Amino acid sequence: MTLQALVAVLRQFDLLVSAPLDDPAVSGVAVDSRRVTPGTLFIAERGSDADGHAYVAAAVAAGASAVVVEHSMGITAPEIVVTDGRAAARRLAEAWYHHPAESLRIVAVTGTNGKTTTTALVRHLLNAEGTAGSIGTLGAFDGSGRAVSSTAGTLTTPGSVDMQATLRAMVDAGVRHVAMEASSHALDQGRLDAITFAGAIFTNLTREHLDYHHTMEAYLAAKLRLADLVAPDGVLAINADDPAWSSLHGDRRAVRWGHAADADVRIEELVALTAGSRFTLTGRFGTAEVAIPLPGEFNVANAVGAAAVMLGLGMPMAEVVARLASRRRFPAGWSGSSTRPST
């Protein structure tokens, strides 16, 4: 791909301020100067901890073919000036990796607790044919459970460039469905804005990450951004027992789940077993007895959230129940809960 082809992408999304006429070949895109090799297009992205503009000189020294910046840096390399570096990174990465999300059905999970388990359960529900992957706290996995190469590092939700690279690797590995954790940091920073989701699950909201968001109102607002990224014909699976999500209840895409009497997918007759749980699932999609090999009421909630989004997307109740009952193994490192920061 050439530089001018990528400039055209920026122009398409009204992000372009100015661009040179140079048209060198581009060998890759990066927002981390340490990953720049000769021919890479470096994008100066403002992060929560660092400003990519401080690393433009390092990127040029490493051989960047051009740089994307929000203001001129007065360097010798070709400069593309944009209105928003983060948005530019999203759109350029999407184009560079040939729009991998368009080949995938993607379900996201957000909330304070339960994201990792719920994501694993959604992946399992989608994985009857071995074509569902997952992205989250434990890493990225394809349908067989093999790790997918990802440069996301310790982030629960990869950055814009890493996300598109990971999705492309999944498509190339034969993945057709993806279950993904969506952290509040990623939503606030727009890392997922280039993706249209088929469905989203909202688990719960408790006090966390206030060092970043400062207020619960800002934390909630970040989580709620996920609803805007779900397709018009998609599904919002909302925990009806948590009042934090009340603003979503009237959405026509909503499937409300939990113990609430008016929930679309309701939990009844919960019984704790030695190595699992048994309960009745009833409501808008029918009634069924469910047994899962996961103990604890919190895991029942995780399972029902996963069930709700899949029921909303058209999976028959009988298939959902059978798949939940067959869940025996989680990816290495899963412990039923996570203390890792969700970033």
Helices and strands as residue ranges (DSSP letters): H 3-12, E 16-18, E 28-30, G 33-35, E 40-43, G 52-55, H 56-61, E 66-69, E 79-82, H 85-96, G 100-103, E 105-110, H 115-126, E 132-136, E 139-141, H 160-172, E 177-181, H 184-188, E 197-202, H 210-213, H 216-228, E 230-239, G 243-248, E 254-258, E 265-273, E 276-283, E 288-292, H 297-312, H 317-325
